[in-house]
Amino acid sequence: MALLQIAEPGQSPEPHQRKLAVGIDLGTTNSLVASVRSGEAATLPDEGGSHLLPSVVRYTDQGVVVGQAALAQASVDPFNTIMSVKRLMGRGAVDLKGLQGEAVYRFADTDGGMPYLQTVAGDKSPVEISAEILKTLKARARASLEGELEGAVITVPAYFDDAQRQATKDAAQLAGIKVLRLLNEPTAAAVAYGLDQGAEGVIAVYDLGGGTFDISVLRLNKGVFEVLSTGGDSALGGDDFDLALAQWFLQQLGGAEVIAGESRYLTEKARWTKERLTENETVVVDLDHAGQKVSLEVTRELFDGLVEPLVNKTVRACRRALRDAGVSTDEVLEVVMVGGSTRMPVVRARVEQFFERQPHIDIDPDRVVAVGAAIQADVLAGNKPDSEMLLLDVLPLSLGLETMGGLAEKVIHRNTSIPVARAQEFTTYQDGQTAMMVHVVQGERELVDDCRSLAQFVLRGIPPMAAGAAKIRVAFQVDADGLLSVSAKELSTGIESEIQVKPSYGLADNEIAEMLKASYSCAEGDMAARNLREQQVEADRLLHSLEQAISADGTQLLSEEELVHLQEQMVVLFSLRNGTDSALIEQGVKVLAQVSDFFAARRMDLSIKNALKGHSIDEIEGDS
Amino acid sequence: MSADAAKALTFEFLSSLSAGYMMDITQNYFEFLALPVTYQLDLQSLSERSRELQKTLHPDRFAHLSDRERRLSVQYTAYLNEAVSTLKSPLTRAQYLLKMEGIDTFSETQVQLEPMFLMQQMELREGLESVREASDPDAELMALQATVDGEMKGLRSQFDGFYQQSTPTSLDAAAVCVRKMQFIDKLGREIEALEDQLFDE
């Protein structure tokens, strides 16, 4: 690494090196991985040639099985074979009551936090189970791209709340994947379509997957994909359509009590029937029940009737999303269908009827999300410096705080563009009060109990004052992934309390560290080696970006003195980086980041000036 | 939160969130976006400027760089988003212009308005409450929405007139317009909430 070599502006100090980055669609039913190769984004197949990896994980005495082989054993070994784990992500034990009829697993007793599933291989959290799926996809990408991954863009339903997003990111960390971005599935789909067809204007993405439903309204303009509004239901998907039909089966069979294996057998039969009804008007299904063979005839009309309430729910969400976006149906230029469940004729017909135009189904609805994610991953990894593409998302659900009487006070409303930072001031309500509980919630309802609890923390050490005299400012910051961090500060004393929101139903950082440790056979050595490598990568990244910054703007923005000082500090980190003490490197990164902050900020301000060049206020006023 | 009572809503971006970096937050939102200070803002230019700045500042532009750059960019983009959303809405844009003139309507908790206006508000609210029982709730809601839109439009043009005169008396009159707009805006949001509820039933 030629550390202090200053290249001519515009000249890259390093030869162009393509970084390997992938897009991952971590779906309820199936998962995929895709990447851009020689300019084309495509999903990657496994050795057997199949692109879809069933999102099924089976734990056995001998180890973990993921995918088709696990799915094949689902009815035989229901308790150890975990399907649709995405529906459990970021959920608490309490939420699982809502999943009755499908949550056939045995849950370990926990103190109300995150649910653990009992398997032959021990208790497993949804995050660990998802990590197994991600590991399988990572291995597939590695084999097919022949190299180490720089990172991945992982898609999530736009309607996922903070806890669900955080759980997804944790799973990636556990699988050893650097997350370049958590991308909303509908946005990913729009990217795949937008680039193909060069559309400009308002588009609606209707995404009905195995377990989730999303509707997003986006405006496309010169490579910028701006989400105007989003809505949906993170617990409504193809599985529910299967369930509706399975319940009808059960009625026809006399409503006998369901046992775990049979419930799964019936929903599998229901799925089989549903899929055939896409092509056929009538399907005959044979069921084994209580030692007897029963044949049932299902017409499409009957099926459409059974699922009508579900389809209606999605149409209502569409209407609301359009209203939130401030757009009428006739302003919508294109409607894009995503997700395997949009194959159902009843869904297509209703969407067409609502938007009064034929929806796009040109790209395989199963693959479109992964393809879009791969395109963005390629850009984010830095492989396309000239790309104009930018994806702007919104907060799907309002964020707020609990106030007196169990009411939720909204601090950031849904459909606000992210990143966003906002603060609100509160005061004490009792004389001499020295502590205050901060309860962060997400959702649209007025009562805290109807919203999702994200985190609670206590701000202590408030100096005793009269009621109403203390001023406590609670600040929220949401990053581009839709992840929230909260800090609280008492203004007269400056006492601060900061938390990265670790959801009430999530994993604590040390739990993740523990799991990471456990996942290495000879933990100590591997952990240390991995830690060192991570710190070195971060040091290199900082040094490299500083080098580039200096060569681009150094002469313009730095005095000679500042430049010399900066370079001295860079040398310090460079020598630390070549050592083996990861703690020292980490410290060195912090120091260099701190002493170069002013430079980064100056560059940011310069880029703002450059971006607005030719728009001086005088000139504008002169025009009007 | 177990302890709380009076709280002051501040929509403004707080400098403390930028953690003491050098971001120029002495610039007002108009300057930051290189737009003329006026109520009759060209929304087209606003979104163009916003897009140009997003392309430079958004965290995705720094995804392959170090943590520090990404953090900084989150703060800048948050400021940009706050500026854009404040200027985009006719109500908050009016409030922001007044704030630049030293009149803070963001953190008012109690306001006094003329009885005539309040009477009219009460009637509208009663209308909203009876929507549920109406034979055609959708039509009732649409009619109410039209009234709200009409009122808002009138107040906007009144505000602009007072604001442009720019005397202490006329700015006070502009502030009265803003307070009325807040009432109407709230009613608008309640209409939406009821619409949501009716959808869900």
Contacts between the chains, C-beta under 8 A, distances in Angstrom:
chain1	res1	chain2	res2	distance
A	19	B	64	7.3
A	150	B	64	7.6
A	180	B	63	5.1
A	180	B	64	7.9
A	181	B	60	6.6
A	181	B	63	6.6
A	221	B	51	6.7
A	222	B	51	7.4
A	224	B	51	5.3
A	224	B	54	6.9
A	224	B	55	7.2
A	226	B	51	7.9
A	316	B	199	4.6
A	316	B	200	7.1
A	319	B	199	6.8
A	320	B	196	6.6
A	320	B	199	6.5
A	323	B	192	7.3
A	323	B	195	7.6
A	376	B	60	7.9
A	379	B	60	7.6
A	380	B	60	6.0
A	380	B	63	3.9
A	380	B	64	6.5
A	381	B	63	7.5
A	381	B	64	5.7
A	382	B	63	7.6
A	382	B	64	3.7
A	388	B	55	7.0
A	390	B	54	6.0
A	390	B	55	5.7
A	390	B	58	5.9
A	390	B	60	6.4
A	390	B	61	7.8
A	391	B	60	6.8
A	392	B	54	6.2
A	392	B	58	7.2
A	401	B	1	5.5
A	402	B	1	5.0
A	402	B	2	7.9
A	403	B	1	5.7
A	403	B	4	4.9
A	403	B	7	7.5
A	404	B	1	7.8
A	404	B	4	5.7
A	404	B	5	6.6
A	409	B	7	7.3
A	416	B	81	7.5
A	416	B	85	6.7
A	417	B	81	4.5
A	417	B	84	7.2
A	417	B	85	6.7
A	418	B	81	7.2
A	419	B	59	6.6
A	419	B	74	4.6
A	419	B	75	8.0
A	419	B	77	4.8
A	419	B	78	4.6
A	419	B	81	6.7
A	420	B	78	5.3
A	420	B	81	5.4
A	420	B	82	7.0
A	421	B	13	6.7
A	421	B	14	7.5
A	421	B	17	4.6
A	421	B	75	7.0
A	421	B	78	4.0
A	421	B	79	7.6
A	421	B	82	7.2
A	422	B	11	7.6
A	422	B	13	7.9
A	422	B	82	7.5
A	423	B	10	6.4
A	423	B	14	4.9
A	423	B	17	6.9
A	424	B	7	6.2
A	424	B	8	7.9
A	424	B	9	6.3
A	424	B	10	6.9
A	425	B	7	5.7
A	425	B	8	4.9
A	425	B	10	6.6
A	426	B	1	6.5
A	426	B	3	7.7
A	426	B	4	4.6
A	426	B	5	7.9
A	426	B	7	4.9
A	427	B	4	7.0
A	427	B	5	6.0
A	427	B	6	5.7
A	427	B	7	6.9
A	428	B	3	5.4
A	428	B	5	7.9
A	429	B	3	5.2
A	429	B	4	6.3
A	429	B	5	4.5
A	430	B	3	6.9
A	433	B	3	5.8
A	435	B	3	8.0
A	436	B	1	6.6
A	436	B	2	7.3
A	436	B	3	4.6
A	436	B	4	7.7
A	437	B	1	5.8
A	437	B	2	4.5
A	437	B	3	6.9
A	438	B	1	5.7
A	439	B	1	5.7
A	439	B	2	8.0
A	444	B	196	7.9
A	467	B	5	7.6
A	468	B	5	6.4
A	468	B	6	6.1
A	473	B	14	7.4
A	473	B	16	7.8
A	475	B	14	6.7
A	475	B	16	7.3
A	475	B	17	5.7
A	477	B	17	6.7
A	477	B	74	7.1
A	477	B	78	6.8
A	479	B	59	6.8
A	479	B	74	5.2
A	480	B	58	7.0
A	480	B	59	4.4
A	480	B	60	6.4
A	480	B	74	6.9
A	480	B	77	7.6
A	489	B	16	7.5
A	538	B	66	6.8
A	538	B	67	7.1
A	541	B	64	7.9
A	541	B	65	6.6
A	541	B	66	4.7
A	542	B	66	4.2
A	542	B	68	6.9
A	545	B	65	4.5
A	545	B	66	5.3
A	545	B	69	6.3
A	589	B	66	7.9
A	593	B	66	7.0
A	593	B	67	7.5
A	593	B	68	4.2
A	596	B	68	7.6
A	597	B	21	6.1
A	597	B	22	7.9
A	597	B	68	6.9
A	597	B	72	7.6
A	598	B	21	7.8
A	598	B	22	5.8
A	600	B	68	6.4
A	600	B	69	6.0
A	600	B	72	5.5
A	601	B	21	4.7
A	601	B	22	3.7
A	601	B	23	6.2
A	601	B	72	6.5
A	602	B	22	6.4
A	604	B	23	7.2
A	604	B	57	6.9
A	604	B	72	6.2
A	604	B	73	7.2
A	604	B	76	5.7
A	605	B	22	6.9
A	605	B	23	7.1
A	605	B	24	6.0
A	607	B	56	4.5
A	607	B	57	7.3
A	608	B	32	7.8
A	608	B	53	6.4
A	608	B	56	6.6
A	608	B	57	7.1
A	608	B	76	7.8
A	610	B	56	7.4
A	611	B	52	4.7
A	611	B	53	5.4
A	611	B	55	7.0
A	611	B	56	4.5
A	612	B	33	7.6
A	612	B	34	4.4
A	612	B	49	6.8
A	612	B	52	6.7
A	612	B	53	7.2
A	615	B	34	4.2
A	615	B	49	6.9
A	616	B	34	6.8
A	617	B	30	7.9
A	617	B	31	7.1
A	617	B	34	6.1
A	617	B	35	7.5
A	617	B	36	6.0
A	620	B	34	7.4
A	620	B	35	7.0
A	620	B	36	5.1
A	620	B	45	7.8
A	621	B	36	5.1
A	624	B	36	6.8
